[in-house]
């Protein structure tokens, strides 16, 4: 784990955007395409605002969320909607997005179909993760039903999670897929999340799921 500290969130966003752009460019030098999995929520928005202008062959980049809430694509809680609004802009509008939510279907009904589209993209070329103060990442929540399956070494690429703490079902990439990404970045803001991360390093993944995806990750923190 490499820990990077920044004076403020704006500086972090600029630097992380530059690093991710470099990771994607490097991967595309030796591969026909790149896969880029990104966190949802509020954390990555300002990074996307900078990254979307990067001079990359975006038409060779396949983007997916690390997880998706089972809500319509126009919902304020949709990670795909946030990705479209903040990342698929400017030059990055040429990238392809693989959405996980399928209207009028249940997540279990489309899991195999989605997995058949995700697996050819593995291992992920670049991964941008976030983390909650409860030490969850993607939709891998501590203590949630199915968390052991999501953390297993032989887990499928995707899993349906229905955390009691959340209002809707979710589809998430599993820990083995996240941890196997070629370039990994974890972005956290504030003292509470920094303390949570430090605590997570000494806890089992069932209690602190972020711990399962920390191998060779670059952590980026700002107040």
N, C-alpha and C positions, 0 to 999 in steps of 0.2 A: 504494500500500500504506500502510495506517495501522497503526502498531505500538502496542499497548496493553500496558503492564506492570502486574502486580498483585503485592502483597506475599505472597500465598499462593494456593493452589489454591481454597480455599473462597470467597475474595473474587472470584476469576475466575469461578467457577461461577455465583455470584449475578448478577454483572454481565452475563455472556454470556446467561444465561437471560432477563434483563430485556430485553436488546437484541433477541434473537430473538423474544420475545413482541411487542415493539414492531413489528418488521419484519412479522410475520404479521398483526397488527391493521391496520397501514397498508395492506398489500396487500388485505386483505379489504374495506376501505372502498370500493374501486373495482373489485373482481373478485368473481365468484360463489364462487370457490374458490381455495385456495392449495396449492402443492406444496412440500414440505419434505424435502430429502434430507439424511441424517445419516450421519456416520461411525460405523463399528463399533468394535470393540476396547474398551479400558478407558477411553480418554480422556473420552468424553462422558457417562459414567454420572452423575457428580455434577451435571452441568448438567441432565440430564433430571430428576433428583430435584427440582430447583427448578422447571423449566419446566412439568412436568406439572400443577402447581397454578395456572398462569396463567389468568386470566379471558379466554379466547379462545373464539370459536365453533368449537370443535375439530371439530364435525361437518362443517365446510367445508374441513378440512385433509386432504390426501392425503400420507401419509408413505411414504418409501422409503429404503432404505439406499443409500449411495453405491456399495456393492459387497457381494457376498455370497459366502461360502465355500460350496462345494458339499457341504454336510453337512446331515443331517436337522434339522428345525426345533427339536427338543428337545436338540440337541447344545450343549455348553458353548461351542463355537466358532461357533455361529450368530449372526450379527448380528441377524437378525429376532427371535431369542429374547431377546437383550439389549434390543432396542427394546421388545418387549412387556413385559418385566419392569421396565424403568426409566422409559420414556417413556409408554407407553400405560396410565397409571395416573391416579387422581384425575380431574380434569376432562378431561385428554387422552385418557382411555379412549374418548371419543366419536370420535376421529380414525380415519381409514381407513388401513390398512397395506397396501401393495403388496409382497408377498413375492416374491423372485426365485427361490428354490429350489423346484423341483417334484419331489416324490418319484418314484423309480423312472424318472426320465428323465435323459438326459445334457444338460448345459447347451447344447450346440449344437442339440439338438432343440427347445428351447423359446425360443431367442433371439428369433426373429421374433415369436412370440406375446407375449413380455414387452415387446418394443420397441413393439408396437402399443398397449400400455397406458401406456408411459412417454411416448411422443411427444406425446400430447394434453396432458400435464402441463407441457410445456416452453414458455417457459424456466422453469426452477425459480424459485419465488418466493424461497425462502430455502435456503441451503446451509451446513451445518456440516461442516467438514473436520478431519481430523487429519493427522499426518505422522510417518513413521518416521525413525529416525536415518539410514537409507539414502536419505532424501529421497523415498520413495514416498508417494503419497497414493491413497486408494481402493485399487484393486488394480492400479495403474499402477506397476510395479516397474522400476527401472533395469536395462536390459540384458535384460529378459525377452523371450522370443519373442513377437512381435506388438506390442511397445511402439510401434513406428513407426506402425502402423495405429491404435492407440489415441490417439495424439497428433495424427493428421492433421486438417487443417481440414475435410475432407469425411468424417470418420469417422461411422459410424452412432451411434445413441444409446447402444447397449450393445455390449460385446465380451466374449468369453470369453478369460480369461487363465489360463495354466498356468505360473506362475513356478517355476523349478527350486528356489528357496529355500523353497517352501511345500509342505505335504503334500497339498493338494487343489486342484482346479480352482476358478476363481472367475468370477463375472459382475460386470462393473464398468461404471458410467457412464464414458463417454469424456471426454477432456480438454475437447473443445469444449463438451460439455453442462455440465460442471462450471464452466468459465470463464464461461459465458453466464448463470449464475445472477444474479438481480436483486440479492440481498443475500447476501454471502459472508463467512463467518467461519472462520478457521483457528485452532485451539487447540493449543498445544504447551506441554509442561511440561519443565523442567530445562535446565541449561546445555548439555548435549550437543545437544539438538534446536535450541536457539537458534543454536548454532554451525553446525549443519547447514543451517538456513534461510539464514543469512548466506552460507554457501558456495554454496548452491543458486542464489542470485540472479545469480551470475557464471558459471553452468554451463548448457550446453544441456539442453533438456527430456529428451532421451534418456538423459542421465546423471543428471539431477535432475528427475523428472517433476513435482514440486510447482511447478517454475518455470513450467509451462504453464498454471497456473490462478490466477496471482497478480494479475491485473489487478483493481484496485479492491477488493482484499480487506482485511478488518479482521483483523489478527493479534492474538491474545490469548496472552500468555505469563506464566507464573508459575514460580517455582523448583520 
